[in-house]
Amino acid sequence: MDEEGKVMQWPSRKKKNSQRLILEFLLEKFNTTIKYSEIEVNELLNQHHTFGDPALLRRELFEKKMLSRTIDCRAYWVKQNK
């Protein structure tokens, strides 16, 4: 994290725990009652990292089942754990 509290780099595959912590940090930035467009997700993620790859972060959040999305990827939302 930099002095502004932004993620500066994505950890290597060997650092799964660090990756998980970053994803949990980013997930806290989402409103759980809102559906976001892909552009809005990217904009939100860009506010909290400096390495310029919101697509990586968006995919990781989806693949780790933290975000859900429609089949056509037009809407994203925080996945509610049951």
N, C-alpha and C positions, 0 to 999 in steps of 0.2 A: 504494500500500500504506500502511496505517496503522501505528502503532507496534507493534501486535500481529502484524503480518505478514499482515493480511487485505486482500483486494482491496476498494477503496472505491467504484469505479465501473467500468462497462463502457465501453471506448473506442468512439469513433464508427466508422462503417464505413470511413472513410478511413484508419484506423489498424489495418490488418490484421495488421501485425507485432506490435503491442501485444496485440491480441486473441489471437494465436497463443501468445505468451509466457504470458499468463494461463491459457489452456487447458492448456498444458503444465505449469504450476505446479499447477493443480488436479488434473490427471491423476495426478501424483506422489502424491497423497493417497489414491488407491485401491489396494487390495490386488489384485494381478493374478490371484490364485487364487480370488477370491470372486465370486459372483453376488449382486448387490444388488437389492432391490426399489426401486421408484420413490421410496418414502418414505425409504429408507436413502440413496439417492443425494442426495435433497434435504437430508437431515440433514447428510450429509458436506459438501456444498457450502455449506450455511449456516454451518458452522464456519469457513469460509475466505473469506467475503465479508461485506460490511456493507450492501449496497444492496438486499437483500431480494428477489431474483429468481432463485431456484434453477432455475426452469423455463427461463429464458433460457440459463443456463449448461449445463443438462442437454441442451437442444436443440442448442446449439452444439457440445458434445462429441460428440454423435451425428452431426450433420451434417458435422462435420470428420473423421468416421470414427475418432475416438479411443475412443469407447464403442460397443459393439454392444448390441442389445436384441432381445427376442423380439417377434414381430408384435403381440402384445397388450400390450406394454410392461410386463409383469409382472416381467421380469428384465433387468438391465443388467450388463455386464462390460467390462473393459478389452479393447479389440481388440488382438490380437497381430499385429504387422506381420510379413509373410512376405517 
